[in-house]
Amino acid sequence: MSLAGRVVLVTGASSGIGHATALAFAQRGATLVGVARRRERLEALAEACRGHGGEALALAADLGEPGAAERVVAETVARFGRLDVLVNNAAISKHKHLYRTRVEEAEQVLRVNFLACVWATFAAVPVMLRGGGGTIVNVSSIAAQVVPPRESLYAASKAALDAFTHGLWSDLEGSGIHAGLVTVGPIDTEIWDTLEEPSPYRGRRHPPEVVARAILEMVEKRRYELTVPRASPSLVAARWIRRLFPGLLRASLRRMDPVPPALVSAARERAQKGLRLGEEVDRDPS
Ligand SMILES: NC(=O)c1ccc[n+]([C@@H]2O[C@H](COP(=O)([O-])OP(=O)(O)OC[C@H]3O[C@@H](n4cnc5c(N)ncnc54)[C@H](OP(=O)(O)O)[C@@H]3O)[C@@H](O)[C@H]2O)c1
């Protein structure tokens, strides 16, 4: 698939992987629609995209709100008449121990990281069917397969996205709509600054452009699954250990970030007071 003149919608385009991906599409002559909450950043991105000769539109939206994904797809079609590529990339982190997390936060993670992708897909499929086809790229995480401590909700949102994408492979058969899943390892973006609790990860973080290149390849060559970075020994090892020695993986994850006894006793105290998870956590000593 040639990218010149294609209408591409990238969610989470105001920073990191989405920003790099939007620029990469624009450099290849695509018409770019960037979506995120921070309008000024999107306007700057649109300006940079136009600098590559194509058209660009900035659409500020909170994709966690029901109706927002449908609205941005509708605005894209109203402006450019079609949608060829949807990149579901926007997401929030949730690196926080379960005892400290409110159930409302769980819902928010699932809305932004998973349901927004579903909503955008439901809005895009009829448009792509009318246009004769298209591509939907879902940006997932290695965390869906090897779940880091304190990331059960983030990982669950990505695992749901993985399963949804696998289902699209069957259900979109014969439609001309291709779906692809990019599984991302550690990438140097702002998402690391948003972690609510410290991460024990000290390894290398790769530049977001490597993911952007994989996304373009997925669209151009109709790839189903790509992992980025491709030949990372730690990612490959983690996946194999999970498959062959799950007990060993559980033990090493626990060792990597052990649960402090004070955290458990504080959670138990709050539970004895009848509090819900995540309530009155600022008095937590750990
Ligand atoms: N970086 C990594 O190590 C890594 C690893 C695995 C997977 N990933 C995945 O890669 C994707 C991109 O993340 P990134 O690393 O590039 O992080 P990032 O720099 O923090 O980018 C996240 C993007 O999502 C947007 N966003 C967040 N909440 C939103 C909402 N409610 N509505 C609309 N847009 C929203 C943010 O824009 P606004 O704040 O302006 O809304 C931002 O543009 C995510 O799906 C992430 O899970 C990243």
The ligand as an SDF file (V2000), in Angstrom:
LIG
                    3D

 48 52  0  0  0  0  0  0  0  0999 V2000
    7.0410    4.1400   25.9350 N   0  0  0  0  0  0  0  0  0  0  0  0
    7.0490    2.8480   26.2270 C   0  0  0  0  0  0  0  0  0  0  0  0
    7.9930    2.3280   26.8520 O   0  0  0  0  0  0  0  0  0  0  0  0
    5.9040    1.9840   25.7860 C   0  0  0  0  0  0  0  0  0  0  0  0
    6.0020    0.5940   26.0020 C   0  0  0  0  0  0  0  0  0  0  0  0
    4.9590   -0.2170   25.6210 C   0  0  0  0  0  0  0  0  0  0  0  0
    3.8480    0.3260   25.0050 C   0  0  0  0  0  0  0  0  0  0  0  0
    3.7600    1.6710   24.8060 N   0  0  0  0  0  0  0  0  0  0  0  0
    2.5410    2.1800   24.1900 C   0  0  0  0  0  0  0  0  0  0  0  0
    2.8720    3.1040   23.1690 O   0  0  0  0  0  0  0  0  0  0  0  0
    1.7760    4.0090   23.0080 C   0  0  0  0  0  0  0  0  0  0  0  0
    2.2840    5.4370   22.9650 C   0  0  0  0  0  0  0  0  0  0  0  0
    2.8280    5.7690   24.2340 O   0  0  0  0  0  0  0  0  0  0  0  0
    4.1000    6.6890   24.3810 P   0  0  0  0  0  0  0  0  0  0  0  0
    5.1770    5.8550   24.9670 O   0  0  0  0  0  0  0  0  0  0  0  0
    4.3730    7.4230   23.1350 O   0  0  0  0  0  0  0  0  0  0  0  0
    3.6090    7.6470   25.5510 O   0  0  0  0  0  0  0  0  0  0  0  0
    3.2840    9.2130   25.6040 P   0  0  0  0  0  0  0  0  0  0  0  0
    4.4140    9.9930   25.0600 O   0  0  0  0  0  0  0  0  0  0  0  0
    2.8540    9.4670   26.9980 O   0  0  0  0  0  0  0  0  0  0  0  0
    2.0600    9.3560   24.6140 O   0  0  0  0  0  0  0  0  0  0  0  0
    0.7390    9.0170   24.9560 C   0  0  0  0  0  0  0  0  0  0  0  0
   -0.1840    9.7770   24.0350 C   0  0  0  0  0  0  0  0  0  0  0  0
   -1.5290    9.4290   24.3440 O   0  0  0  0  0  0  0  0  0  0  0  0
   -2.2830   10.6220   24.4860 C   0  0  0  0  0  0  0  0  0  0  0  0
   -3.3850   10.4260   25.4040 N   0  0  0  0  0  0  0  0  0  0  0  0
   -3.3260    9.9830   26.6990 C   0  0  0  0  0  0  0  0  0  0  0  0
   -4.5520    9.9850   27.2390 N   0  0  0  0  0  0  0  0  0  0  0  0
   -5.4000   10.4240   26.2800 C   0  0  0  0  0  0  0  0  0  0  0  0
   -6.8030   10.6550   26.2420 C   0  0  0  0  0  0  0  0  0  0  0  0
   -7.5850   10.4400   27.3080 N   0  0  0  0  0  0  0  0  0  0  0  0
   -7.3370   11.1230   25.0990 N   0  0  0  0  0  0  0  0  0  0  0  0
   -6.5650   11.3620   24.0190 C   0  0  0  0  0  0  0  0  0  0  0  0
   -5.2410   11.1650   23.9900 N   0  0  0  0  0  0  0  0  0  0  0  0
   -4.6600   10.6990   25.1220 C   0  0  0  0  0  0  0  0  0  0  0  0
   -1.2780   11.6480   25.0090 C   0  0  0  0  0  0  0  0  0  0  0  0
   -1.6620   12.9640   24.6500 O   0  0  0  0  0  0  0  0  0  0  0  0
   -2.3600   14.0470   25.6150 P   0  0  0  0  0  0  0  0  0  0  0  0
   -1.7100   13.9340   26.9570 O   0  0  0  0  0  0  0  0  0  0  0  0
   -2.0860   15.3300   24.9010 O   0  0  0  0  0  0  0  0  0  0  0  0
   -3.8010   13.6720   25.6150 O   0  0  0  0  0  0  0  0  0  0  0  0
   -0.0570   11.2760   24.1910 C   0  0  0  0  0  0  0  0  0  0  0  0
   -0.1100   11.8740   22.9280 O   0  0  0  0  0  0  0  0  0  0  0  0
    0.8010    3.7260   24.1320 C   0  0  0  0  0  0  0  0  0  0  0  0
   -0.2240    2.8960   23.6650 O   0  0  0  0  0  0  0  0  0  0  0  0
    1.6470    2.9630   25.1400 C   0  0  0  0  0  0  0  0  0  0  0  0
    0.8780    2.1370   25.9540 O   0  0  0  0  0  0  0  0  0  0  0  0
    4.7630    2.5030   25.1830 C   0  0  0  0  0  0  0  0  0  0  0  0
  1  2  1  0
  2  3  2  0
  2  4  1  0
  4  5  1  0
  4 48  2  0
  5  6  2  0
  6  7  1  0
  7  8  2  0
  8  9  1  0
  8 48  1  0
  9 10  1  0
  9 46  1  0
 10 11  1  0
 11 12  1  0
 11 44  1  0
 12 13  1  0
 13 14  1  0
 14 15  2  0
 14 16  1  0
 14 17  1  0
 17 18  1  0
 18 19  2  0
 18 20  1  0
 18 21  1  0
 21 22  1  0
 22 23  1  0
 23 24  1  0
 23 42  1  0
 24 25  1  0
 25 26  1  0
 25 36  1  0
 26 27  1  0
 26 35  1  0
 27 28  2  0
 28 29  1  0
 29 30  1  0
 29 35  2  0
 30 31  1  0
 30 32  2  0
 32 33  1  0
 33 34  2  0
 34 35  1  0
 36 37  1  0
 36 42  1  0
 37 38  1  0
 38 39  2  0
 38 40  1  0
 38 41  1  0
 42 43  1  0
 44 45  1  0
 44 46  1  0
 46 47  1  0
M  CHG  2   8   1  16  -1
M  END
$$$$
